Amino acid sequence: MCGGVWVSWGSLLVLVWVVGHAGQLAACTPTSTSFTSTSTFFASSTSTSQPHSTTTHKEGTVREVLAGRQVYSYRSYKDVQIFHFSVPPHVSLSVYNFTANDSLACEPRNITIFLQAHSYPVINPDGAMYPPGLWVNRSRMYEAHLRSDLKPALLSVHYPVAGDWFMVAFIDEASNRITQAGLFPSCHSWLQATATHQQQGDVTTIVPEIHSYQDIQLLQKIKDLHYYRFYVPSSAWVVAVIISNCMDVENNTVSCPIDVAFRARALPDTESIETVFHTCSNGAAEDSCTAEFIPEEEAWHYLQLTTSIEAQLTIAVRLHCCDDVRDSNHLLGKENLDQVFPEESSALLDGTAFTMFNNDSEFINASIPQDDNEQPGHIIVVPATKPNHNAAGSCWPRHNLVKKTFGGNFVFEYDLPPNENGSVPLLLDISNRSPTILTFNLESVTDIGGTLVVELAISPFINSNMTQNISISGCITLGIREEPDEEGECARGHQVLVNTSSHFTKGLSVSIPFPEPGMWYLTLKPWCYLLNASESVECSEADTSILFHISSASCLDGKCGTYGSCYQYISGGFIFSTCVCDAGYRGWGCTDDSQATPNWELLLSTLLLTLSNLFFLPAVILALRRRYFAEALVYAFTMVFSTFYHACDQEAYVFCLMRLSVMQFCDFYSAIFSFWVTLIAMAGLPHSLYSLLHVAGAMIVALGVEYDRTGLWVFVVPSVSAFLVMVSSWIWHCKLQQSCYPSKQYWLTSLLPGVLLAASGLICYAFFETHDNYYYVHSIWHATMALAILCLLPPRREKEDNVFKPKTPSLLAYTIYPTSHTIA
């Protein structure tokens, strides 16, 4: 006999919730997954270093606040800033509020935002082409724009999927100009983000039937629309939603229209391709409407019933699984409640008893808390004497792949399970009679920062004398299997197609950047057709052997083409890999050469930046002739290390004598020290002070270059200090000699040209350098500085004992040169 029970709505919700979770454990396959109450929402499912807070202001509203973070101008993906949000279950609307501000005295800048569920957005804001075989635009991406002027920008997302959401932000104003630090104001932009999630409160949980071992029906009265949810365990093949006994309550008629919308992990959305729709129109009370859907495994699924009238109906959800089902007598067993709710199960055993009869006329008691404020409803539990349907006969062959992890981030692959002797099969035989499924699982956060590569090929050992060609079409999908249609196309996933008609079509490769976590499916379906014919025929063989390789690596197989390098970055606590391109190449794999620099220009830039340092050679020779041996050594040091630094810092024609950072230090140090020793030499100081200032300058410049080698002050402080020493010495010489020092000839023929050359070089270096003209302008800087030294270097140094003849005793004796300079 059928067993029935009347319960309050509050009792019903708790009952079906408990049964739904317990049914997960007793359904298709056992699982250790646990759940928390939907009224409790944790701020983040992933531990990150990102400043983050989550508050619940009122029932059904969750607010997330992310602290402000600096955003940068976009030149490549390494410049993006990653933000992370956690969306709670059954949210009907998420509103994101963005504000940005700049540092003082800076103009507002344009900021671009991309938001996506599950994984990092794959973007190309510069319009670069993606490499061939790259699968992008896999899920819906949301875009927003704002200015850094504190004016808020809102982004609304209707019916978002629960779980991790990732956002990337950057400044969309990449300037081509090279600005020298300290000469221009340093502008920084910060972005703050707030998310408000509105949860749908009236979501009823349904207990699904498993292979019709129970006949569980929910009697409901609905008006307008109502939401339901149920949990689908692993190995579920198909879900059937059965609506029966539909009546128009107001008119007491047996016909009423019902629209059914079905979606996994989120409330149904009319604009989402993941939502499946079905329309029911019952003509008689005993008729039923059945809508079948392909579910996601181990996920919550949501139903939306919509009607234009007030309707009374009975709804049931039936799961058909591929694996064997455990005894349904333990659907509400105490051991299942303890596994699913170790804390709540004890509380559920106190209160009103619920009775459920099984096939052996035994009953199970469970307690349900009462809520007198809820409206009464019905739940009818009708156990069947035997299953009336089993999906095992219609299930396709399935191979659950095993993950093998290697050293390094994002480096792993998937293989078939090993044989009894521990060896892994090289080939896989797939059936020619039905599709075959390969499944593999990606973990959240840790597996999504690289590129997943799926390679497929037909075995080269297939007999070439066959009278048939074999074509294998397939679909790569996330979360749900998909069978390719007769044309081999995939409505939701990515198509794969290989055949034996040509050597070039026997294999293919699909790259998936930043793959979403979860269960992935590779569904393969063989087709056979006669040679030189396009019509399919029945395959002469039962199986077809294939080769496959599914792996993950940073960037594109750890590489970025000829003109790019692969790096790993951390932003907001999340690690990702990306390519950094050179020589004008762009794109995800540095393969877009639409704006690439020609080879002759790359060679020219290398030659200009290196050979322009030969202008220091005349300065070295002149310094030796005039007995400025220390200065000659510094100029030669500058010439050598500037040459090798620029040879190592090129994009194509590269030669590195040693580590780039070492040569960069030597280049900056020697260049600044050259200014110092030249100005000290022009001062005309005695040897005692001359040596002291050389040592002091060497230490001061080394400290400054190590502290900030690209800063303005590391150049200004030594140069101004040496200039003051030089001016002070000249004033003292003028006072002692009662005449102008140095001579007018030196002022006109040496000092004036040298100052003009140095000033023009500094102006070009500071104000006219861009990324496009860098090698021209910087080469001019090399030449003008070397020629300026050639002009500014004082005449031949006299011996100390010949020229040091002070007229009066003094604590500080200066070397007194002749009134007029004779340039050697």
C-alpha positions in Angstrom: 0.0 0.0 0.0 1.0 3.6 -0.5 2.1 5.5 2.6 1.1 9.1 2.9 1.8 11.9 5.4 0.6 15.4 6.0 3.2 17.9 7.1 3.5 21.7 7.4 5.4 23.6 4.8 8.3 24.1 7.2 8.4 20.4 8.0 8.2 19.6 4.3 11.2 21.8 3.4 13.4 20.3 6.1 12.3 16.8 5.2 13.0 17.0 1.6 16.3 18.8 2.2 17.5 16.0 4.5 16.2 13.4 2.1 17.9 15.1 -0.8 21.2 15.1 0.9 20.9 11.6 2.2 19.7 10.5 -1.2 23.0 11.7 -2.6 24.8 9.2 -0.5 22.4 6.4 -1.3 22.0 7.1 -5.0 24.2 6.4 -7.9 27.6 6.3 -6.3 28.8 7.0 -2.8 30.5 10.4 -2.3 32.1 12.2 0.6 30.9 15.7 -0.5 29.3 17.6 2.4 27.1 20.7 2.3 26.2 23.5 4.6 22.9 25.2 5.2 21.9 27.6 2.5 21.4 30.3 5.1 25.1 30.2 5.9 27.5 31.7 3.3 31.3 31.8 3.7 33.2 34.8 2.3 35.6 32.9 0.1 36.0 29.3 -0.9 39.7 29.9 -1.5 42.2 31.4 0.8 43.8 34.4 -0.8 45.9 37.4 0.3 43.3 39.7 -1.2 41.7 42.1 1.3 38.1 40.9 1.5 35.1 41.1 3.7 31.6 39.6 3.5 28.5 40.7 5.5 24.9 39.6 5.5 22.8 42.7 6.0 19.4 41.0 5.9 18.0 37.6 5.0 18.7 36.8 1.3 21.3 39.7 0.8 25.0 39.1 0.9 27.5 42.0 0.4 31.2 41.6 -0.4 33.7 44.4 -0.1 37.1 44.3 -1.7 39.8 46.8 -0.6 41.2 49.2 -3.1 44.0 47.8 -5.3 46.3 49.6 -7.7 45.7 49.0 -11.4 48.2 49.4 -14.2 48.3 50.4 -17.9 47.8 47.4 -20.1 50.7 46.3 -22.4 50.2 42.5 -21.9 48.2 40.2 -19.6 50.9 40.5 -16.9 49.6 44.0 -16.2 46.1 43.0 -15.1 44.9 43.0 -11.5 42.8 40.0 -10.5 39.9 40.4 -8.1 37.9 37.4 -6.7 34.3 37.2 -5.6 32.3 34.3 -4.1 28.7 34.1 -5.2 26.3 32.2 -2.9 23.6 29.7 -4.1 20.4 30.6 -5.9 21.2 34.3 -6.5 18.7 36.2 -8.7 20.8 39.3 -9.0 24.4 40.4 -8.3 25.2 44.1 -8.5 28.8 45.1 -8.7 29.8 48.7 -7.7 33.2 50.0 -8.9 34.9 53.2 -8.0 38.4 54.4 -8.9 40.6 57.3 -8.0 44.0 58.7 -9.0 46.8 60.2 -7.1 46.8 63.9 -6.7 47.5 66.2 -9.6 46.8 63.5 -12.2 44.1 63.4 -14.8 41.4 60.7 -14.6 42.1 57.7 -16.7 40.0 55.0 -18.4 39.7 51.7 -16.6 38.4 48.5 -18.2 36.9 45.6 -16.2 36.1 42.0 -17.3 34.2 39.6 -15.1 33.7 35.9 -15.6 32.6 32.8 -13.6 34.9 30.0 -12.5 38.2 31.1 -14.1 40.3 34.1 -15.2 38.9 36.0 -18.2 40.8 35.4 -21.5 41.0 38.8 -23.2 42.8 40.6 -25.9 42.1 44.3 -25.4 44.7 45.3 -28.0 42.9 43.4 -30.7 45.6 40.8 -31.2 44.8 37.6 -33.0 44.6 34.4 -30.9 46.8 31.5 -32.0 45.2 28.8 -34.1 43.5 26.0 -32.1 42.9 28.2 -29.1 39.4 27.8 -27.6 38.2 31.1 -26.2 34.8 32.7 -25.4 33.7 29.5 -23.6 31.4 31.3 -21.2 29.7 34.6 -20.9 31.9 37.5 -20.0 30.8 40.8 -18.6 32.5 44.1 -19.4 32.5 47.5 -17.6 34.2 50.8 -18.1 34.8 53.7 -15.7 37.0 56.7 -15.1 39.3 57.2 -12.1 37.3 60.2 -10.9 35.4 58.5 -8.0 32.2 58.3 -10.0 30.7 54.8 -9.5 30.1 52.3 -12.3 27.5 49.6 -11.8 27.4 46.1 -13.4 24.4 43.9 -13.0 24.6 40.1 -13.4 21.2 38.3 -13.5 21.0 34.7 -12.2 24.8 34.1 -11.7 26.3 30.7 -11.2 27.2 30.0 -7.6 30.9 29.8 -6.8 34.1 31.6 -7.7 33.9 34.7 -10.0 37.1 36.4 -11.2 37.5 39.9 -12.4 40.5 41.5 -14.2 41.0 45.3 -14.3 43.5 47.5 -16.0 44.1 51.0 -17.3 43.1 51.3 -20.9 45.6 54.1 -21.8 48.9 52.5 -22.7 51.2 55.4 -23.5 54.1 54.8 -25.9 56.2 57.5 -24.2 59.1 56.6 -21.9 58.9 58.8 -18.9 62.0 59.3 -16.7 61.2 58.8 -13.1 61.2 62.0 -11.1 60.9 64.4 -14.1 57.1 63.9 -14.3 54.5 63.3 -11.6 54.0 59.6 -10.8 50.3 58.8 -11.4 48.7 55.8 -9.8 45.1 54.6 -10.0 43.3 52.5 -7.4 40.1 50.5 -7.9 37.6 49.5 -5.2 34.8 46.9 -5.8 31.7 46.0 -3.9 29.3 43.2 -4.7 25.7 42.8 -3.5 24.0 39.4 -4.0 20.2 39.1 -3.8 19.3 35.5 -3.0 16.0 34.0 -4.1 14.3 33.0 -0.9 11.4 30.7 -1.9 13.3 27.8 -3.4 11.8 24.4 -2.6 14.1 21.4 -2.4 12.8 18.3 -4.1 13.7 14.7 -3.2 14.7 13.0 -6.5 13.7 9.4 -7.2 16.5 7.0 -8.1 15.6 4.5 -10.8 12.0 4.6 -9.7 12.8 2.8 -6.5 10.6 5.3 -4.8 7.7 7.3 -6.2 8.1 10.6 -4.5 5.7 13.3 -5.6 5.2 16.8 -4.3 1.7 18.3 -4.4 2.0 22.1 -4.9 -0.1 25.2 -5.5 1.8 27.8 -7.5 1.0 31.1 -9.1 3.1 33.1 -11.6 6.4 31.3 -11.0 8.1 29.1 -8.4 11.6 27.8 -8.0 12.7 24.2 -7.1 16.1 22.6 -6.7 17.4 19.1 -6.4 20.9 17.5 -6.1 22.3 15.2 -8.8 25.0 12.7 -7.7 27.7 11.3 -9.8 27.0 8.9 -12.7 23.6 10.4 -13.2 22.7 9.9 -16.9 19.4 11.7 -17.4 16.9 13.7 -15.2 13.1 13.4 -15.8 10.9 16.1 -14.4 7.3 14.8 -14.2 4.4 17.1 -13.8 1.0 15.6 -13.3 -2.5 16.2 -11.9 -2.4 19.8 -13.1 -5.5 21.8 -12.3 -6.7 25.4 -12.6 -7.7 26.1 -9.0 -9.8 29.2 -9.8 -11.8 27.6 -12.6 -11.6 24.1 -11.4 -10.5 22.8 -14.8 -8.0 20.1 -15.6 -6.0 21.9 -18.2 -3.3 24.5 -17.4 -0.2 25.6 -19.2 3.1 25.1 -17.4 6.5 26.3 -18.7 9.5 24.5 -17.3 13.0 26.0 -17.3 16.0 23.9 -16.2 19.6 24.9 -15.3 22.5 23.5 -13.3 24.2 25.5 -10.6 22.1 28.6 -11.0 18.6 29.8 -11.3 17.2 29.5 -14.9 18.0 32.5 -17.1 16.2 33.1 -20.4 19.4 34.6 -21.9 21.7 31.8 -20.9 22.5 29.0 -23.4 22.8 26.7 -20.3 19.0 27.0 -19.6 16.8 24.3 -21.2 13.1 25.1 -21.7 10.1 22.8 -22.0 6.4 23.6 -22.3 3.6 21.4 -20.8 -0.1 21.6 -21.5 -2.1 18.9 -19.8 -5.4 18.0 -21.3 -6.7 15.6 -18.7 -6.2 15.2 -15.0 -4.5 11.8 -15.3 -2.1 12.9 -18.0 1.4 13.9 -17.1 4.1 16.0 -18.7 7.6 14.6 -18.7 10.6 16.8 -19.5 14.0 15.0 -19.7 17.3 16.9 -19.3 21.0 15.9 -19.3 22.3 16.9 -15.8 25.7 17.9 -14.4 27.1 15.4 -11.9 27.5 16.3 -8.3 25.7 19.6 -8.7 22.5 21.4 -7.6 20.0 21.9 -10.3 17.2 24.4 -10.4 13.7 24.3 -11.9 11.5 27.2 -12.7 7.8 26.6 -13.2 5.9 29.4 -14.7 2.1 29.6 -15.2 -0.3 32.4 -15.9 -3.0 31.1 -13.5 -3.1 29.7 -10.0 -2.4 26.0 -10.6 -2.3 22.9 -8.4 0.0 20.1 -9.6 2.1 17.2 -8.6 5.8 17.4 -9.4 8.4 14.6 -9.2 12.1 14.4 -10.2 13.5 11.1 -11.3 17.2 10.3 -11.8 18.4 7.5 -14.0 22.0 6.5 -13.3 24.6 4.4 -15.0 26.0 2.7 -11.9 24.2 0.3 -9.6 22.1 1.8 -6.8 22.4 0.8 -3.2 19.4 -0.4 -1.3 16.8 2.4 -1.2 15.7 1.3 2.3 18.5 3.4 3.7 17.5 6.6 1.9 16.8 8.2 5.2 18.9 5.9 7.3 20.5 7.3 10.5 24.0 6.6 9.2 23.4 8.8 6.1 22.1 11.7 8.2 25.2 11.4 10.4 27.5 11.5 7.3 25.7 14.5 5.6 24.8 16.5 8.8 27.0 15.4 11.7 25.8 18.3 13.8 22.2 18.8 12.5 21.1 15.1 12.4 20.9 14.7 16.1 18.6 17.8 16.3 16.4 16.4 13.6 15.7 13.3 15.7 13.7 15.3 18.2 10.1 16.4 17.3 7.4 15.2 15.0 7.9 11.8 13.5 7.9 11.2 9.7 7.0 7.8 8.4 8.2 6.4 5.1 7.3 2.8 4.1 9.6 0.8 2.0 9.1 -2.3 -0.2 9.4 -4.6 2.7 6.7 -2.8 4.7 9.3 -1.5 7.1 9.2 2.1 8.2 11.8 4.7 9.1 11.1 7.4 11.7 12.7 10.8 11.4 11.8 14.0 13.2 10.7 17.3 11.5 10.6 20.6 13.3 7.2 22.3 13.0 6.5 25.8 11.9 2.9 26.9 12.5 3.3 30.0 10.3 3.8 27.9 7.1 0.9 26.9 4.8 0.1 23.2 4.7 1.2 21.1 1.7 1.4 17.5 0.7 4.2 15.0 0.1 3.2 11.6 -1.1 5.7 8.8 -0.8 4.8 5.8 -3.0 7.5 3.1 -3.1 7.5 1.0 -6.2 7.7 -2.8 -6.2 10.5 -2.9 -8.8 12.3 -0.3 -10.9 10.4 0.5 -14.1 13.4 2.0 -15.9 17.2 1.7 -15.7 19.5 3.9 -17.7 22.4 1.5 -17.5 21.4 0.0 -20.8 21.5 3.3 -22.6 24.7 4.6 -21.0 27.8 5.0 -23.2 31.2 3.5 -22.4 33.0 5.8 -20.1 36.7 6.2 -19.1 37.6 8.2 -16.0 41.1 9.4 -16.6 43.7 9.6 -13.9 45.6 12.8 -13.1 49.4 12.7 -13.0 51.1 15.8 -11.5 54.7 16.9 -12.3 56.9 19.6 -10.8 56.0 23.2 -11.3 52.7 25.1 -11.4 50.0 24.0 -13.9 52.1 21.0 -15.1 50.0 17.8 -15.2 48.4 15.3 -17.6 45.7 12.7 -17.7 46.1 9.0 -18.5 44.0 5.9 -18.6 43.9 3.9 -15.4 46.8 1.5 -15.3 46.4 -2.2 -16.0 46.8 -4.9 -13.4 50.6 -5.0 -14.1 50.9 -1.2 -13.6 51.4 -0.3 -17.3 49.3 2.4 -18.9 47.7 1.5 -22.2 49.1 3.4 -25.2 46.0 3.0 -27.4 42.3 3.2 -26.5 39.7 1.2 -28.4 36.4 3.1 -28.7 33.2 1.5 -29.9 31.9 2.1 -33.4 28.4 1.4 -32.2 28.0 4.2 -29.7 29.8 7.3 -28.4 32.5 7.0 -25.9 33.2 9.4 -23.0 36.5 10.4 -21.5 36.2 12.4 -18.3 38.8 14.3 -16.3 38.5 16.7 -13.4 40.3 20.1 -12.8 40.7 21.6 -9.4 39.7 25.1 -8.6 42.4 27.8 -8.4 45.4 25.5 -8.6 44.7 24.1 -12.1 43.2 27.1 -13.9 46.2 29.4 -14.4 47.8 27.5 -17.3 46.7 26.1 -20.7 44.9 22.8 -21.1 45.8 21.0 -24.3 43.6 18.1 -25.7 45.3 16.2 -28.5 43.5 13.4 -30.5 44.6 11.2 -33.3 43.5 8.0 -35.0 45.9 5.2 -34.5 48.6 5.0 -37.3 48.5 1.2 -36.9 45.0 0.9 -38.5 45.2 -1.3 -41.6 45.7 1.0 -44.6 44.1 -1.6 -46.9 40.7 -1.1 -45.4 37.8 -0.3 -47.8 36.4 2.3 -45.4 37.5 5.6 -44.1 36.9 6.4 -40.4 36.0 9.8 -39.1 35.8 10.5 -35.4 33.8 13.6 -34.3 33.6 14.7 -30.8 32.7 17.5 -28.3 34.8 18.9 -25.5 32.5 20.2 -22.8 32.5 21.3 -19.2 30.1 19.9 -16.7 27.8 18.1 -19.1 28.3 15.6 -21.9 27.3 16.4 -25.5 26.9 14.1 -28.4 27.9 15.6 -31.8 25.1 15.8 -34.3 25.0 14.2 -37.7 27.2 16.9 -39.1 29.7 16.5 -36.3 28.9 19.9 -34.9 28.6 20.7 -31.2 26.0 23.2 -29.9 27.6 23.9 -26.6 31.1 22.6 -26.6 34.1 22.6 -28.9 34.2 20.4 -31.9 37.0 17.9 -32.6 37.2 16.0 -35.9 39.8 13.6 -37.2 39.7 11.1 -40.0 41.8 8.7 -42.0 41.2 10.2 -45.4 44.4 12.3 -45.2 47.6 12.2 -43.3 47.1 15.8 -42.2 43.6 15.2 -40.7 44.5 12.1 -38.6 45.3 14.3 -35.6 44.4 17.7 -34.0 45.1 19.8 -31.0 42.9 22.1 -29.0 44.3 24.5 -26.4 42.1 25.8 -23.6 43.6 28.8 -21.8 42.7 29.3 -18.1 40.4 26.3 -18.1 37.4 26.3 -15.7 37.5 23.8 -12.8 35.1 20.9 -12.7 34.4 17.8 -14.7 35.3 17.9 -18.3 34.0 15.5 -21.0 35.5 14.4 -24.3 32.7 12.6 -26.1 33.9 10.7 -29.2 31.6 9.2 -31.9 33.1 7.3 -34.9 31.6 7.4 -38.4 32.5 5.1 -41.3 32.2 5.9 -45.0 33.4 4.3 -48.2 36.5 5.5 -49.9 35.8 8.5 -52.3 32.3 8.8 -50.8 30.7 11.1 -48.3 27.7 9.0 -47.2 28.2 7.1 -43.9 27.9 3.4 -43.8 28.0 0.8 -41.0 31.5 0.2 -39.8 33.1 -3.1 -40.7 35.0 -3.2 -37.4 33.5 -3.1 -33.9 36.2 -0.7 -32.5 38.6 2.0 -33.6 41.9 2.6 -31.9 42.8 6.2 -31.0 45.7 8.1 -29.4 45.0 10.9 -27.1 47.0 13.2 -24.8 45.4 15.6 -22.3 47.9 17.8 -20.5 48.4 21.2 -18.9 51.4 23.6 -18.9 52.1 27.3 -18.5 51.4 29.6 -21.5 51.4 27.4 -24.7 53.1 24.2 -23.8 55.5 26.3 -21.7 56.6 28.4 -24.6 55.6 31.7 -26.3 56.9 31.4 -29.8 60.2 32.8 -31.1 59.7 36.4 -29.9 58.2 35.9 -26.5 58.9 34.5 -23.0 56.6 32.6 -20.6 56.3 34.0 -17.1 54.2 33.3 -14.0 52.7 36.1 -12.0 50.7 36.5 -8.8 47.8 39.0 -8.5 45.4 39.1 -5.6 46.8 35.8 -4.3 46.1 34.0 -7.5 48.9 32.7 -9.8 48.6 32.6 -13.6 50.9 32.2 -16.5 51.2 34.5 -19.5 53.4 35.4 -22.5 55.4 38.6 -22.7 56.2 39.4 -26.3 59.1 41.2 -28.0 59.8 42.8 -31.3 56.2 44.1 -31.8 54.7 40.6 -31.7 51.4 40.4 -29.8 48.7 37.9 -28.8 48.2 35.1 -26.4 51.2 33.1 -27.8 53.2 36.0 -29.3 52.1 34.8 -32.8 50.4 37.9 -34.1 53.0 39.6 -36.4 50.7 42.3 -37.8 52.7 44.9 -35.9 56.0 43.0 -35.7 59.2 44.9 -36.1 61.1 43.8 -39.3 64.4 42.0 -38.9 66.4 44.7 -40.5 65.0 47.2 -38.0 65.8 44.8 -35.1 69.4 44.5 -36.3 69.7 48.2 -36.9 68.5 48.9 -33.3 71.1 46.5 -31.9 73.9 48.0 -34.0 72.9 51.6 -33.1 72.7 51.0 -29.4 75.9 49.1 -29.2 78.2 50.9 -31.8 77.1 54.3 -30.6 79.2 53.7 -27.5 82.3 53.9 -29.7 82.0 57.7 -29.5 83.6 57.2 -26.1 86.8 56.0 -27.7 88.1 59.5 -28.7 87.4 60.7 -25.1 89.4 57.7 -23.8 92.3 58.5 -26.0 92.2 62.2 -25.2 92.1 61.5 -21.5 95.2 59.4 -21.8 97.1 62.0 -23.8 96.2 64.7 -21.2 97.3 62.4 -18.3 93.8 61.9 -16.9 94.3 58.2 -16.4 91.5 57.6 -13.9 89.1 59.4 -16.1 90.2 57.3 -19.1 89.5 54.1 -17.2 86.0 55.3 -16.3 85.2 56.2 -19.9 86.5 52.9 -21.1 84.5 51.1 -18.4 81.4 53.1 -19.5 81.9 52.2 -23.2 82.4 48.5 -22.6 79.5 47.9 -20.2 77.0 50.1 -22.1 77.8 48.2 -25.2 77.3 44.7 -23.7 74.3 45.8 -21.6 72.4 47.0 -24.7 73.5 43.9 -26.6 71.9 41.8 -23.9 68.8 43.9 -23.6 67.6 43.5 -27.2 64.6 41.6 -28.5 66.0 39.5 -31.3 69.8 39.8 -31.8 71.0 39.2 -28.2 74.4 38.6 -26.7 74.7 38.4 -22.9 78.2 38.5 -21.5 76.9 38.0 -18.0 73.6 38.4 -16.1 71.5 41.3 -17.3 71.1 42.8 -13.9 74.8 43.0 -13.3 75.5 44.7 -16.7 72.6 47.1 -16.1 74.2 48.1 -12.7 77.6 48.6 -14.3 76.1 50.6 -17.2 74.1 53.0 -14.9 77.0 53.3 -12.4 79.7 54.0 -15.0 77.5 56.6 -16.9 76.8 58.6 -13.7 80.4 58.3 -12.5 81.6 59.6 -15.8 79.8 62.9 -15.1 81.3 63.0 -11.6 84.9 62.5 -12.7 84.6 64.9 -15.6 83.3 67.7 -13.4 85.9 67.0 -10.7 88.6 67.1 -13.4 87.3 70.5 -14.7 87.5 71.9 -11.1 91.3 72.0 -11.1 91.8 70.7 -7.6 95.0 69.5 -5.9 95.8 65.8 -6.0 94.9 65.3 -2.3 91.4 66.6 -2.8 91.2 65.1 -6.3 91.8 61.5 -5.0 89.5 62.0 -2.0 86.6 63.2 -4.1 87.0 60.3 -6.6 86.7 57.8 -3.8 83.8 59.6 -2.2 82.0 59.9 -5.6 82.6 56.2 -6.3 80.9 55.2 -3.1 78.0 57.7 -3.3 77.2 56.8 -6.9 77.3 53.0 -6.1 74.9 53.5 -3.2 72.5 55.6 -5.3 72.5 53.2 -8.3 71.9 50.2 -6.1 69.1 52.0 -4.3 67.2 53.3 -7.4 69.1 53.1 -10.6 66.3 54.6 -12.7 65.5 57.4 -10.4 66.1 61.1 -11.0 67.9 61.8 -7.8 70.6 59.2 -8.4 71.7 61.4 -11.3 71.0 64.8 -9.9 72.7 64.5 -6.5 76.2 63.5 -7.8 76.0 65.9 -10.8 74.9 68.9 -8.7 77.5 68.1 -6.0 80.3 67.8 -8.5 79.1 71.0 -10.2 79.2 72.9 -6.9 82.7 71.7 -6.2 83.7 72.8 -9.7 82.1 76.3 -9.4 83.7 76.8 -5.9 87.1 75.9 -7.2 86.7 78.2 -10.2 85.7 81.1 -7.9 88.7 80.4 -5.7 91.0 80.4 -8.7 89.6 83.7 -9.9 90.2 85.3 -6.5 93.8 84.0 -6.3 94.7 84.9 -9.9 92.7 88.1 -10.0 91.5 87.1 -13.5 88.8 85.0 -15.2 89.2 81.3 -14.7 89.3 79.3 -16.9 90.4 81.3 -20.0 88.1 82.8 -22.5 89.5 80.4 -25.1 88.3 77.4 -23.0 84.9 79.0 -22.5 84.3 79.5 -26.2 86.0 76.4 -27.7 85.4 73.8 -25.1 82.9 74.7 -22.4 80.2 76.2 -24.5 80.1 73.3 -27.1 80.3 70.7 -24.4 77.4 72.2 -22.4 75.3 72.5 -25.6 76.0 68.8 -26.5 75.3 67.7 -23.0 72.1 69.7 -22.8 70.7 68.5 -26.1 71.5 64.9 -25.1 69.7 65.3 -21.8 66.7 66.9 -23.4 66.4 64.0 -25.9 66.8 61.5 -23.2 64.3 63.0 -20.8 61.5 64.3 -23.1 61.6 62.6 -26.5 62.2 58.9 -25.9 59.3 56.6 -26.9 59.2 52.8 -27.3 59.2 53.2 -31.1 62.2 55.6 -31.4 64.1 54.4 -28.4 67.1 53.0 -30.3 67.5 56.3 -32.3 67.1 58.7 -29.4 69.1 56.7 -27.0 71.9 56.3 -29.5 72.0 60.1 -29.9 72.2 60.3 -26.1 75.3 58.0 -26.2 77.0 60.1 -28.9 76.2 63.5 -27.4 77.5 62.5 -23.9 80.7 61.1 -25.3 81.3 64.2 -27.5 80.5 66.5 -24.6 83.2 64.8 -22.5 85.6 65.2 -25.4 84.9 69.0 -25.3 84.8 69.5 -21.5 87.9 67.6 -20.6 90.5 70.2 -19.3 93.9 70.7 -20.8 96.9 68.6 -20.0 97.5 68.1 -16.3 100.7 69.5 -15.0 103.0 67.8 -12.5 102.0 68.8 -9.0 105.4 69.9 -7.9 105.7 72.3 -10.8 102.4 74.0 -10.7 101.7 74.0 -6.9 103.2 77.4 -6.0 100.9 79.1 -3.5 101.6 82.9 -3.1 100.6 83.0 0.6 100.6 80.3 3.3 97.2 78.7 3.6 95.6 75.8 5.4 94.2 74.7 2.1 96.7 75.0 -0.7 95.3 74.9 -4.3 97.1 74.1 -7.5 97.4 77.3 -9.5 97.4 76.9 -13.2 98.6 79.5 -15.7 96.2 82.3 -16.5 95.6 81.0 -20.0 94.7 77.4 -20.9 96.6 75.8 -23.7 94.6 72.9 -25.1 96.8 69.9 -25.9 
